């Protein structure tokens, strides 16, 4: 059976958008080749002694795509499908993402091919420490700064900081997304979701559309999706469906959201929540709603289901949730695509704030963090919207153009070519 997600691997998908932007900008072939490929790719073996006593060897990666605008920056994900193509693609996305929002970082990404749901906390601790030790020679406060990503969190970053510190001394700025008690920034946990909501609010303001009363379906109720849902519910939206890895729930009249948060805090999955009907993750994407938020994993919107999406706006909370084929179908149908390159840049923006606070040894309060994030995301969205309007581009095309333009200029100024 033909794979509905398309024939391109994740890195080829990113290159497709990059090549389109580079062509429109007139970037010459030599510079285009330099910008396309990662500067360094590291593959490491990660041996871990499991609780059973058995030794298991995992495969890990750290890809540094481009550092022309500053130290490499990007998350670390633990997932069975975190292979080199995915990590390479996400590293490239980080290059363009940091340039788009104007923070002084390059792009990197890390990953370990494992299933954290099948591992104990002790095993994850040992995995994180060995992975950090094996890539530590390419990390540094002014070289490469990891952060949390899929299936990693502030605890993972605490382990990474400690493992690096045992080799190089106390360096809180070596990772971001740390616990507040260890130098993390207030507001970092909510930042990816808050940044997405700031983008949506600015879009609605620019087009004169009312956000209050809109119906919302969120696929993925983790760090990004749960905060998007929480903040949109607070803005007067009606959250009608949410899901996690075990499945989803739906109530067209709106979920009892505060009770749902309590339900999840008690360590439960969203399935089984009162006054709701079960839906699968696939079914959630096709529910009638005003705003669809794919905030889980990549490639959930593809050419097979894009014709059946009934949302008016897709707010891309996850990395690469839409294949190029689906993107074309949805744009043709008039669905407004608010692209991941901009929408989920809130996390790296507040990571920059955290890094700056660590270097200065001066902590900001949460109000300042959120206000500075709002300024960055709003300004970036306005720039993308204006470029798209001026040149008759899709928002994703405009976002890539601005990013490629900025990185290309930095490369030229530094004399790389």
C-alpha positions in Angstrom: 0.0 0.0 0.0 1.3 3.5 -0.8 2.5 5.5 2.2 0.1 8.5 2.4 2.7 10.6 4.1 4.7 11.0 0.9 7.9 9.9 -0.7 10.3 12.4 0.8 12.2 11.8 4.0 12.1 14.6 6.7 15.3 16.2 5.6 14.2 16.3 2.0 11.0 18.0 3.0 12.9 20.8 4.8 15.2 21.1 1.7 12.1 21.4 -0.5 11.0 24.6 1.4 14.6 25.8 1.6 15.2 25.4 -2.1 12.0 27.3 -2.9 13.1 30.2 -0.7 16.6 30.2 -2.0 15.4 30.2 -5.6 13.0 33.1 -5.0 15.8 35.0 -3.3 18.3 34.3 -6.0 20.9 32.7 -3.7 23.8 31.5 -5.8 24.5 27.8 -6.1 27.7 27.7 -4.0 26.0 29.4 -1.0 22.9 27.4 -1.4 24.9 24.2 -1.1 26.7 25.4 2.0 23.4 26.4 3.6 21.7 23.1 2.8 23.9 20.6 4.5 24.8 20.2 8.2 28.2 21.4 9.4 28.7 18.3 11.6 26.9 15.0 12.3 27.9 12.9 15.2 26.7 9.3 15.8 27.4 7.7 19.1 26.8 4.3 20.8 25.0 4.7 24.1 25.5 1.6 26.2 23.1 1.4 29.2 23.0 -1.2 32.0 19.3 -1.9 32.4 17.6 -2.6 35.7 17.5 -6.3 34.7 21.3 -6.4 34.6 21.3 -6.7 30.8 23.5 -4.3 28.8 21.7 -2.6 25.9 23.3 -0.4 23.3 21.2 2.5 22.0 22.1 4.8 19.0 22.3 8.5 19.5 22.9 11.5 17.3 23.8 15.2 17.6 23.6 17.2 14.3 24.9 20.7 14.1 23.4 22.3 11.0 24.6 25.9 10.9 26.3 28.2 13.4 26.8 31.4 11.4 24.4 33.4 13.6 25.5 32.0 17.0 26.0 28.8 19.0 24.2 25.7 17.9 20.9 25.3 19.6 18.4 22.5 19.6 16.5 20.0 21.6 17.2 16.3 22.4 14.4 13.8 21.7 14.1 10.2 22.9 12.0 8.2 20.4 12.3 4.9 18.5 12.1 6.9 15.2 14.8 9.5 16.1 17.0 8.4 13.2 19.5 10.5 11.3 17.1 11.8 8.7 14.7 13.1 11.4 17.4 14.6 13.5 19.1 16.2 10.5 15.8 17.7 9.4 15.0 19.1 12.8 18.5 20.6 13.1 18.0 22.4 9.8 14.6 23.6 11.0 16.3 25.1 14.1 18.7 27.1 11.9 15.7 28.7 10.1 13.6 29.0 13.2 16.2 30.9 15.3 16.9 33.2 12.4 13.2 33.8 11.9 12.6 35.0 15.4 15.9 36.8 15.6 17.6 35.1 18.5 21.4 34.8 18.2 21.7 31.0 17.7 22.3 28.5 15.0 20.5 25.2 14.6 21.2 21.7 16.0 19.3 18.7 17.2 19.9 15.5 19.2 18.2 12.2 19.5 18.5 8.8 21.0 16.6 5.9 19.4 14.8 4.4 22.4 11.3 4.0 23.8 11.2 6.0 27.1 7.8 4.5 28.0 9.5 1.2 28.4 12.4 2.5 30.6 12.6 3.3 34.3 13.8 6.6 35.7 17.1 5.0 36.6 17.6 3.7 33.1 16.8 7.1 31.6 19.2 8.8 34.0 22.0 6.4 32.9 21.1 6.8 29.2 21.2 10.6 29.5 24.5 10.7 31.3 26.2 8.3 28.8 24.8 10.2 25.8 25.9 13.5 27.3 29.4 12.2 27.9 29.7 10.8 24.4 28.8 14.2 22.8 30.3 16.5 25.4 33.3 17.4 23.2 31.0 19.3 20.8 28.9 21.0 23.5 29.6 24.3 25.2 27.9 27.4 26.5 29.2 29.2 23.4 29.3 26.2 21.1 26.2 24.0 21.4 23.4 24.2 24.0 20.8 21.3 24.2 17.2 21.6 25.4 14.2 19.4 26.0 12.2 18.0 23.1 9.9 15.0 22.5 9.9 12.7 25.5 12.6 14.7 27.4 12.0 17.4 30.0 13.5 19.5 32.7 14.7 16.5 34.6 16.5 15.2 31.5 18.2 18.6 31.3 19.2 18.4 35.0 20.9 15.1 34.3 22.6 16.5 31.2 23.8 19.6 33.1 25.2 17.4 35.9 26.9 15.0 33.5 28.6 17.8 31.6 29.5 19.5 34.9 31.3 16.4 36.1 33.6 16.7 33.1 34.0 20.5 32.7 32.8 22.2 36.0 29.6 23.9 36.9 28.0 25.4 33.7 24.3 26.0 34.1 24.1 27.6 30.7 25.2 24.4 29.0 21.5 23.4 28.7 18.2 25.2 28.7 14.8 24.0 29.9 16.3 23.1 33.3 14.4 23.1 36.5 14.0 26.6 38.0 15.9 25.4 41.1 19.0 24.7 38.9 19.0 28.0 36.9 16.0 27.4 34.6 13.9 30.3 33.5 10.4 31.1 34.8 7.9 30.6 32.0 10.0 28.1 30.0 7.6 25.1 30.4 4.7 27.1 29.0 6.8 28.9 26.3 6.2 26.6 23.3 2.4 26.8 23.8 2.3 30.4 24.8 4.4 31.4 21.7 1.9 29.5 19.5 -1.0 31.4 21.1 0.7 34.7 20.6 1.0 33.9 16.9 -2.7 32.9 16.6 -3.8 36.1 18.4 -1.7 38.3 16.2 -3.1 36.6 13.1 -6.6 37.2 14.3 -5.8 40.8 15.0 -4.3 41.4 11.6 -7.2 39.9 9.7 -9.9 41.3 12.0 -11.1 37.9 13.2 -12.6 37.3 16.6 -10.8 34.5 18.6 -13.2 34.3 21.5 -15.8 31.6 20.9 -13.7 29.6 18.4 -13.8 25.8 18.7 -10.4 24.1 19.1 -9.2 20.5 18.7 -5.7 19.7 20.0 -3.8 16.5 19.0 -1.2 15.9 21.6 -1.7 16.9 25.3 1.9 17.2 26.3 3.9 20.3 27.1 2.9 22.1 23.9 -0.7 21.0 23.4 -1.8 21.2 27.0 -0.6 24.8 27.3 -2.1 25.8 23.9 -5.4 24.4 25.0 -5.2 26.0 28.5 -4.3 29.4 27.1 -6.9 29.3 24.4 -9.6 28.2 26.8 -8.6 31.2 29.0 -8.9 33.4 25.9 -12.6 32.4 25.5 -12.2 29.6 23.0 -14.1 26.3 23.4 -11.8 23.3 23.5 -13.9 20.4 22.0 -11.3 17.7 21.6 -7.9 16.7 22.9 -5.8 13.5 22.6 -2.6 11.9 23.8 -0.7 8.8 22.7 -3.4 6.5 24.1 -6.3 8.2 22.2 -8.6 11.2 22.5 -11.9 12.6 23.8 -14.5 14.8 22.1 -17.5 16.9 23.2 -18.8 19.3 20.6 -20.3 21.4 23.4 -16.8 21.9 25.0 -14.8 19.9 27.5 -14.9 20.7 31.2 -11.4 21.9 30.9 -10.4 22.6 34.5 -11.6 19.2 35.5 -9.7 17.7 32.6 -6.5 19.3 33.8 -7.1 17.8 37.3 -7.8 14.5 35.7 -4.5 14.5 33.8 -2.5 15.8 36.9 -3.7 12.7 38.7 -1.5 10.7 36.4 -4.3 9.7 34.0 -4.5 9.7 30.2 -7.2 11.9 28.7 -9.2 8.8 27.7 -12.1 8.0 30.0 -12.7 11.6 31.0 -16.3 12.3 32.0 -18.8 13.9 29.6 -16.9 13.0 26.4 -16.9 10.5 23.6 -13.7 8.6 22.6 -12.0 9.5 19.4 -8.7 8.2 17.8 -5.9 10.6 17.1 -6.7 10.2 13.4 -10.4 11.0 13.9 -9.5 14.1 15.9 -7.8 15.7 12.9 -11.0 15.5 10.9 -13.4 16.9 13.4 -15.4 20.0 12.5 -13.7 22.9 14.4 -12.4 26.4 13.8 -8.8 25.8 14.9 -6.9 22.5 14.6 -3.6 22.2 16.6 -1.4 19.3 15.7 0.9 19.3 18.7 2.2 15.8 18.9 4.5 14.2 16.3 5.3 14.9 12.7 3.5 13.9 9.5 0.1 13.5 10.9 -1.5 15.6 8.2 -0.8 14.0 4.8 -2.2 13.7 1.4 -4.7 11.0 2.4 -6.4 12.9 5.2 -5.8 16.5 4.1 -9.0 16.6 1.9 -11.0 15.7 5.0 -9.7 18.3 7.4 -12.6 20.6 8.4 -10.7 23.2 10.4 -10.4 26.8 9.1 -7.0 27.3 10.7 -4.2 24.9 11.4 -1.9 26.0 14.2 1.2 23.8 13.9 2.4 23.2 17.4 4.5 20.2 16.5 7.6 20.1 14.3 6.7 19.2 10.7 3.2 17.9 11.4 2.2 18.6 7.7 3.7 16.9 4.7 4.4 19.1 1.6 1.6 17.2 -0.3 -0.9 18.0 2.5 0.3 21.6 2.7 -0.5 22.1 -0.9 -3.9 20.5 -0.6 -4.9 22.5 2.5 -3.7 25.8 1.0 -5.6 25.0 -2.2 -8.7 24.4 0.0 -8.3 27.8 1.7 -7.2 26.4 5.1 -5.0 29.0 6.8 -1.7 27.3 7.7 0.2 28.9 10.6 3.6 27.2 10.1 5.7 25.4 12.7 8.8 27.3 11.7 7.3 30.3 13.5 4.4 29.0 15.6 6.5 26.7 17.9 9.5 29.0 18.2 8.4 30.1 21.6 10.5 27.4 23.3 13.8 28.4 21.7 13.0 32.0 22.3 12.7 31.5 26.1 15.6 29.1 25.9 17.6 32.2 24.7 16.3 34.2 27.6 17.3 31.4 30.0 20.8 31.2 28.5 21.2 35.0 28.7 20.1 34.9 32.4 22.6 32.1 33.2 25.4 34.1 31.6 24.4 37.3 33.4 23.7 35.4 36.7 20.5 37.5 36.9 17.0 36.0 36.9 14.0 37.6 35.3 10.5 37.3 36.8 7.8 35.4 34.8 6.0 38.5 33.8 9.1 39.9 32.1 9.7 36.6 30.4 6.2 36.4 29.0 6.2 40.0 27.9 9.5 39.6 26.1 8.3 36.5 24.5 5.1 38.3 23.3 7.3 41.0 21.7 9.5 38.5 19.8 6.6 36.3 18.6 4.4 39.3 17.6 7.2 41.0 15.7 8.2 37.9 13.9 4.6 37.1 12.9 4.1 40.6 11.6 7.2 40.3 9.5 6.1 37.0 8.0 2.6 38.2 7.4 3.8 41.4 5.7 6.2 39.4 3.4 3.5 37.0 2.5 1.0 39.8 1.7 3.6 41.8 -0.2 4.9 39.0 -2.4 1.7 36.9 -2.6 3.3 34.0 -0.7 1.9 31.4 1.7 3.0 32.1 5.3 5.3 29.1 5.3 7.0 30.4 2.2 7.4 33.8 3.6 8.8 32.4 6.9 11.5 30.4 5.0 12.4 33.4 2.9 13.1 35.6 5.8 15.1 32.9 7.6 17.2 31.9 4.6 17.9 35.6 3.8 19.2 36.2 7.3 21.4 33.1 7.5 22.8 33.7 4.0 23.7 37.3 5.0 25.5 36.1 8.1 27.5 33.5 6.2 28.5 36.2 3.6 29.5 38.7 6.3 31.6 36.1 8.1 33.4 35.2 4.9 32.6 31.5 4.8 32.3 31.8 1.0 
